[in-house]
Amino acid sequence: MRRTGCLLSALVALMPVCVPAADPVMVSVNVAGDTVTLAAGHPSLQRWLMPREIPSPPDNTMTADRVRLGEMLFFDARLSMHGQTSCAMCHLPERGFADGLPTSMRFMGEKMARNSPGLVNVAYNPLHMWDGRNATLEQQALSSQSPTGSLNAGAAELGFNGPDLGIDRIRRNPAYVHAFAKAYPNEPIDRHTVAKAIASFERSLVSRDSPFDRWVRGDAHALTPSQVNGFRLFLDASKGNCAACHSGPNFTDNSFHNLGLKQFAQTDADLGRFGQRNLASMRGAFRTPTLRDVELTPPYFHDGSARTLLDVVEHYARGGDVRANLSPLITPLRLSAGEKADLVAFMKALTTRRDVYEPPRLPR
């Protein structure tokens, strides 16, 4: 692979349809009387297209040189304090920049408590990591490795929370010195410019050319009937009710919810967002992840307890497993086996297909 909206209301009701199968299916959405028409290219669908502009902060605007430098640093284990770990070890391109493990592992195999999520479209997130502790990607890249895991499982081991051994190696490399001079002229090579470069690369990981996007833009053949029906179920509050949390073009409300995972019943339960915001509703609540490229990032949930997307749907269909502090949006769903399969088919239609990723050639 080479890198180169508004939110829906939680109340979505299916209108009765008495038209031939070839006609569009009308879905009434309770957003100021708005209506969504499930027909390829219909104007009411355009809110689900990702913005073309990738947001970046004024002090770290994206440039090709910064993205290129950040990509090298992301893959370079020499940046770590011991020289053995890179960001890419927990964020593999072929796994949607996740790692495929239920919970991430530190250097030497130490098991962590949280799943390593994918990185696509992180540029659009207002908060980062499962508990939302970081407001920017730069801050996240600087943050130390927490006992409960983080979005970037290599942060502490990059020397950001101790001796700058890894950064010293980078400073002594003439090729990196040249790359930093192009990307961040007149700025020192330190943990802050390293974090800015890595953040620039992460912002470049955008998913917005999936079959769903092509269907929204007007390609009637981009989605199968099963996938279109899955989108209908996704919107319908009386069926999937998925859009209550997975809303907008990035399919997330950027909020935090307790989903009733079995892990929350344990005596040492991970309290999630509660550690950042001391509110009762935030006990066991975790950030809603994007569903874009979700097919590539199993297992699912912050604890990696759902092996497949169907397992995720089954969890929601049960109304969760632990009722304590459960989000009011989580209620049992009346879904047939076919409807569950259609929901999974729709989520797989949110994957942008790319060429095989070619890791960068690192400076010698």
C-alpha positions, 0 to 999 in steps of 0.5 A, spaced: 500 500 500 502 507 498 498 512 502 499 516 496 457 528 517 454 530 521 452 525 526 446 520 525 441 520 531 441 514 535 433 514 533 433 511 526 426 507 524 425 503 517 419 505 513 414 500 510 416 499 503 411 497 498 415 498 492 418 493 487 425 490 489 428 495 484 426 501 487 430 504 493 429 503 500 427 509 504 429 509 511 427 515 515 432 518 520 430 522 526 434 528 524 430 534 523 425 530 518 431 528 514 430 522 510 436 517 507 435 513 501 438 506 500 440 507 492 447 508 490 449 515 489 443 518 492 444 525 495 442 523 502 448 518 503 453 523 501 454 525 509 458 518 509 463 520 505 470 522 509 473 529 508 478 529 502 482 534 507 486 530 512 486 535 519 493 536 522 495 542 527 498 548 525 505 547 528 505 540 525 502 541 518 503 535 513 508 535 508 511 529 504 517 530 507 514 529 514 510 523 512 516 520 509 520 521 515 515 519 520 514 512 516 521 511 517 521 512 524 515 508 525 518 502 522 525 503 525 527 499 531 533 503 532 529 508 535 527 504 541 531 504 548 534 497 547 534 497 539 529 492 538 522 495 538 518 499 533 511 502 532 510 497 527 511 491 531 504 492 534 501 496 528 502 491 522 500 494 515 497 487 513 493 487 519 490 494 518 495 497 523 493 492 528 497 486 531 492 481 530 493 479 538 487 479 543 492 484 547 498 487 545 505 484 548 511 488 550 518 487 548 520 480 551 513 477 551 510 481 557 502 481 556 498 487 556 491 488 558 488 492 552 488 490 544 492 494 539 487 497 535 488 499 527 491 506 526 487 508 519 483 515 520 486 516 526 487 523 524 480 524 525 479 522 532 479 528 537 482 523 542 486 517 542 488 511 546 482 506 548 481 511 554 482 517 550 488 520 555 491 523 549 488 529 545 493 529 539 497 524 536 503 528 538 502 527 545 500 520 544 507 518 541 510 522 547 506 518 552 509 513 556 507 506 556 501 505 561 500 498 565 494 497 561 496 498 554 496 504 549 495 505 542 502 505 540 505 499 544 512 502 543 512 509 546 515 508 552 520 503 549 522 508 544 526 512 550 521 517 551 520 516 558 528 515 560 534 516 556 534 518 549 538 512 547 534 511 541 534 518 539 541 519 540 542 513 534 538 517 530 542 523 531 548 520 529 545 517 522 547 522 517 541 520 512 536 521 518 540 528 520 538 530 512 531 527 513 530 532 519 533 538 516 528 537 510 522 535 514 523 540 520 528 545 518 531 549 524 528 544 529 532 540 533 532 532 533 529 530 539 523 527 542 518 532 540 520 532 533 520 525 532 513 525 535 511 530 530 514 526 524 510 519 527 504 523 528 504 526 521 505 519 518 499 516 522 495 521 519 496 519 512 493 512 514 486 514 511 481 509 509 476 512 504 475 508 498 471 502 500 466 498 496 461 502 501 464 509 498 464 507 491 456 505 492 455 512 496 459 515 490 454 512 485 457 505 483 450 501 483 454 494 483 459 496 488 455 493 494 451 486 494 444 486 496 446 483 502 451 489 504 445 494 502 441 490 507 446 490 512 447 498 512 439 498 512 439 494 519 445 498 521 441 504 521 435 501 524 434 503 531 429 497 532 434 492 528 442 493 529 442 500 532 449 500 530 449 508 528 447 510 535 455 509 536 458 508 529 455 514 526 458 519 521 463 518 515 468 515 520 463 510 523 464 513 530 461 518 535 468 519 538 465 517 545 466 512 550 461 506 552 461 500 557 459 495 552 457 489 558 464 485 556 465 479 561 471 482 563 468 488 567 465 483 572 472 481 574 475 484 580 481 487 577 476 490 571 479 495 567 475 501 568 477 505 562 475 512 561 473 512 568 481 513 569 481 520 566 474 522 567 471 520 574 464 520 572 460 514 574 458 513 567 465 512 565 466 506 569 468 500 564 467 505 558 472 505 552 472 509 546 468 507 540 473 505 534 472 506 527 469 501 523 473 503 517 477 497 515 475 493 521 475 487 517 483 487 517 483 488 525 481 482 529 480 480 534 475 486 537 473 490 543 479 493 548 480 486 551 480 482 544 475 478 547 471 477 540 474 473 535 470 475 529 465 480 527 460 475 527 462 474 535 461 482 535 454 482 532 452 476 537 455 480 543 450 486 541 444 481 540 445 478 547 445 485 549 452 485 552 454 480 558 455 484 564 449 489 566 453 493 571 453 500 568 451 498 562 450 503 556 443 505 555 444 504 548 446 496 549 439 492 549 438 485 546 437 485 538 432 481 535 436 479 529 435 473 525 441 469 522 441 472 515 440 479 518 447 478 522 450 475 516 448 481 512 451 486 518 457 482 517 457 483 510 456 490 510 462 492 515 466 488 510 464 493 505 468 498 509 475 496 507 479 500 502 483 495 498 490 496 497 496 494 494 501 490 498 504 495 503 512 496 502 515 498 508 520 504 507 528 503 506 531 505 512 537 509 513 543 505 514 
